[in-house]
Amino acid sequence: MKALSTVAFALVVVGALNWGLVALLNLNLVTLLLGSWPTLEKTAYILVGASAVYVGATHKW
């Protein structure tokens, strides 16, 4: 379970950094790295979104 939490947290951080770059520099790293593979690009977004839900649901307040 610790490994899942670590991976989920890392994906959330990467996703947040990507959105920051999109807002500040109009640079989307996911599209830049995976744009030629639309299925992998969509999978990356799904994994980041699912990770955000997991981190939000399991966060200890």
PEMONOR-V290088 format. One record per backbone hydrogen bond with DSSP energy under -0.5 kcal/mol. NH is the residue of the N-H (numbers start at 1). CO is the residue of the C=O. If there is no record, write none. Layout:
BEGIN
NH&CO / NH&CO
END
This chain:
BEGIN
5&1 / 6&2 / 7&3 / 8&4 / 9&5 / 10&6 / 11&7 / 12&8 / 13&9 / 14&10 / 15&11 / 16&12 / 17&13 / 18&14 / 19&15 / 20&16 / 21&17 / 22&18 / 23&19 / 24&20 / 25&21 / 26&21 / 26&22 / 27&21 / 28&26 / 29&27 / 32&28 / 33&29 / 34&30 / 35&31 / 37&34 / 41&37 / 42&38 / 43&39 / 44&40 / 45&41 / 46&42 / 47&43 / 48&44 / 49&45 / 50&46 / 51&47 / 52&48 / 53&49 / 54&50 / 55&51 / 56&52 / 57&53 / 58&54 / 59&55 / 61&59
END
